[in-house]
Amino acid sequence: MAPSPPPRQYFQASSLVSSARQDDPKSFEVQQVWKFYQAIPNCIILRECERFEEPLLEELLNTIRRATPQQRVIRPEVWDRLLQCYAGAPEHLDDSGIDRRFRQQEFLDAVFMSQEWAIVAREQQQRIVRNSRRKGELVHYVQAVDSCKFDLTREEHHRFLQYPNMIKTVRMMGLLGVHSGMRVRITRRLQPADQVVQD
């Protein structure tokens, strides 16, 4: 099996050091990274990284990323294991057609993943509601607000709020659900004076 690619952060640091060697004006960030690299006597380059404990999951992801349909054939052993794990697998359905594992807290607290942003966005909203019910808290919804240099119709505004891919919306949810005691991960500097910054 081919090794996993190194983390993107490695390439980010390399580009910063490369720009520090050029003659153009240096930003404070570039200067600090360059000083950091100069102070290291030895540098270890990551050739591979392990992200998953389940080897079949890594094989599945590597298979579906291959270039041609002929190369993207999933082995029967991997496919059978996937059918046992996915939410809604037939052997886990009750008489109402609902996955019994959704009644188990450890299953609900698991990390859900999908290749499709529409499924990711739906699970994000469902997790907020599940956690709020568990804590007995009311969910409040906050609408994303942004500016645009073009005049948009009301319908276009609504379509933007429904767009699921948060990479293309600068990590903004169209409607963000929040509740008291909600666990969140901060990805932006909100209030540096009080140490409310990204992790």
C-alpha positions as CSV (number, residue, x, y, z in Angstrom):
1,M,0.0,0.0,0.0
2,A,1.3,3.4,-0.9
3,P,2.2,5.6,2.1
4,S,0.0,8.5,3.0
5,P,1.1,12.0,1.8
6,P,2.7,14.3,4.4
7,P,0.5,16.9,6.1
8,R,-0.2,20.1,4.2
9,Q,1.4,22.1,7.0
10,Y,4.8,20.9,5.9
11,F,4.3,22.5,2.5
12,Q,3.0,25.6,4.1
13,A,6.2,26.0,6.1
14,S,8.3,25.2,3.1
15,S,6.7,28.0,1.0
16,L,7.2,30.5,3.9
17,V,10.9,29.6,4.1
18,S,11.2,29.8,0.3
19,S,9.7,33.3,0.3
20,A,12.0,34.3,3.1
21,R,15.1,33.6,0.9
22,Q,13.8,36.0,-1.8
23,D,14.5,39.8,-1.9
24,D,10.9,40.9,-1.6
25,P,9.7,42.5,1.7
26,K,9.2,40.0,4.5
27,S,6.1,39.8,6.6
28,F,6.4,39.3,10.3
29,E,5.1,35.7,10.0
30,V,7.8,34.9,7.4
31,Q,10.6,36.4,9.5
32,Q,9.5,34.4,12.5
33,V,9.4,31.1,10.6
34,W,12.8,31.8,9.1
35,K,14.3,32.5,12.5
36,F,12.7,29.3,13.8
37,Y,14.2,27.2,10.9
38,Q,17.7,28.8,11.4
39,A,17.7,27.8,15.0
40,I,17.1,24.1,14.3
41,P,20.3,22.0,13.9
42,N,18.5,19.0,12.4
43,C,15.2,18.8,10.5
44,I,13.1,15.7,10.3
45,I,10.9,15.4,7.2
46,L,7.7,13.4,7.5
47,R,7.5,10.8,4.8
48,E,4.2,9.4,5.9
49,C,1.6,9.9,8.6
50,E,-1.0,7.7,10.2
51,R,-4.5,9.2,10.4
52,F,-6.6,6.1,11.0
53,E,-6.4,3.1,13.3
54,E,-8.6,1.0,11.1
55,P,-6.4,-0.3,8.2
56,L,-9.5,-1.1,6.0
57,L,-10.7,2.5,6.2
58,E,-7.3,3.8,4.9
59,E,-7.5,1.2,2.1
60,L,-11.0,2.3,1.2
61,L,-10.1,6.0,1.1
62,N,-6.9,5.3,-1.0
63,T,-9.0,3.2,-3.4
64,I,-11.7,5.8,-4.1
65,R,-9.1,8.4,-4.7
66,R,-7.4,6.5,-7.6
67,A,-7.4,8.0,-11.1
68,T,-9.4,5.5,-13.2
69,P,-12.6,3.5,-12.6
70,Q,-10.6,0.3,-13.1
71,Q,-8.3,1.3,-10.3
72,R,-11.2,2.3,-8.0
73,V,-12.4,-1.3,-7.5
74,I,-13.0,-2.0,-3.7
75,R,-12.1,-5.4,-2.4
76,P,-15.0,-7.5,-1.2
77,E,-13.6,-7.7,2.3
78,V,-13.4,-3.9,2.6
79,W,-16.9,-3.5,1.1
80,D,-18.5,-6.0,3.5
81,R,-16.9,-4.2,6.4
82,L,-18.2,-0.9,5.1
83,L,-21.8,-2.3,4.9
84,Q,-21.6,-3.3,8.5
85,C,-20.4,0.2,9.7
86,Y,-22.5,2.7,7.8
87,A,-25.5,4.4,9.4
88,G,-28.6,2.6,8.3
89,A,-27.0,-0.8,7.6
90,P,-29.9,-3.3,7.2
91,E,-28.8,-5.6,10.1
92,H,-29.0,-2.6,12.5
93,L,-32.6,-1.5,11.6
94,D,-35.5,-1.9,13.9
95,D,-39.1,-2.6,12.9
96,S,-39.6,1.1,12.1
97,G,-36.6,1.2,9.7
98,I,-34.5,3.2,12.2
99,D,-30.9,2.3,13.0
100,R,-30.9,1.0,16.6
101,R,-27.4,2.4,17.2
102,F,-28.8,6.0,17.1
103,R,-30.1,5.2,20.6
104,Q,-26.5,4.5,21.8
105,Q,-24.6,7.6,23.1
106,E,-21.2,6.3,22.0
107,F,-22.6,5.9,18.4
108,L,-24.1,9.4,18.4
109,D,-20.8,10.8,19.7
110,A,-18.8,9.1,17.0
111,V,-17.1,11.0,14.2
112,F,-19.4,11.0,11.2
113,M,-17.8,11.5,7.8
114,S,-18.9,11.7,4.2
115,Q,-17.5,12.6,0.8
116,E,-20.6,14.8,0.1
117,W,-21.0,18.2,1.6
118,A,-24.8,17.9,1.6
119,I,-24.5,14.9,4.0
120,V,-21.9,16.7,6.2
121,A,-24.2,19.8,6.5
122,R,-27.2,17.7,7.4
123,E,-25.3,15.8,10.1
124,Q,-23.9,19.0,11.5
125,Q,-27.5,20.3,12.1
126,Q,-28.7,16.9,13.4
127,R,-25.8,16.7,15.9
128,I,-26.7,20.2,17.3
129,V,-30.3,19.2,17.9
130,R,-29.3,15.8,19.5
131,N,-26.8,17.4,21.9
132,S,-29.3,20.2,22.8
133,R,-32.0,17.6,23.6
134,R,-29.5,15.7,25.8
135,K,-28.7,18.8,27.8
136,G,-32.3,20.0,27.8
137,E,-31.3,23.3,26.1
138,L,-33.1,25.4,23.5
139,V,-31.5,25.7,20.1
140,H,-31.0,29.2,18.7
141,Y,-30.3,29.8,15.0
142,V,-27.9,32.5,13.8
143,Q,-28.1,33.5,10.1
144,A,-24.8,34.1,8.2
145,V,-24.3,37.7,7.2
146,D,-21.9,38.7,4.4
147,S,-21.6,41.4,1.8
148,C,-21.6,41.1,-2.0
149,K,-20.5,43.5,-4.7
150,F,-23.4,42.4,-6.9
151,D,-27.1,43.1,-6.4
152,L,-28.8,39.8,-5.5
153,T,-32.4,38.8,-5.6
154,R,-34.2,37.4,-2.5
155,E,-34.1,34.0,-4.1
156,E,-30.4,34.2,-4.6
157,H,-29.9,35.2,-1.0
158,H,-31.8,32.2,0.1
159,R,-29.8,29.9,-2.2
160,F,-26.6,31.1,-0.6
161,L,-27.9,30.3,2.9
162,Q,-28.6,26.8,1.7
163,Y,-25.2,26.2,0.1
164,P,-23.7,23.2,2.0
165,N,-20.0,23.5,1.1
166,M,-18.5,25.6,3.9
167,I,-15.0,25.7,2.2
168,K,-16.6,27.9,-0.5
169,T,-18.5,30.0,2.0
170,V,-15.4,30.9,4.1
171,R,-16.4,28.4,6.8
172,M,-19.8,30.1,7.4
173,M,-22.9,28.1,7.9
174,G,-26.1,29.5,6.3
175,L,-27.9,28.9,9.6
176,L,-25.8,28.1,12.6
177,G,-27.5,26.3,15.5
178,V,-26.2,27.0,19.0
179,H,-27.2,26.2,22.5
180,S,-26.0,26.9,26.0
181,G,-23.1,24.7,27.0
182,M,-22.4,23.7,23.4
183,R,-18.9,22.4,22.7
184,V,-17.4,24.3,19.7
185,R,-14.0,24.5,18.0
186,I,-13.0,28.1,17.2
187,T,-11.3,28.6,13.8
188,R,-11.0,32.4,13.8
189,R,-9.6,35.0,16.2
190,L,-12.7,36.4,17.9
191,Q,-11.5,38.3,20.9
192,P,-7.7,38.1,21.4
193,A,-7.8,40.2,24.6
194,D,-9.7,37.4,26.4
195,Q,-7.8,34.6,24.7
196,V,-10.9,33.7,22.5
197,V,-8.8,32.6,19.6
198,Q,-8.5,29.6,17.2
199,D,-7.0,26.4,18.6
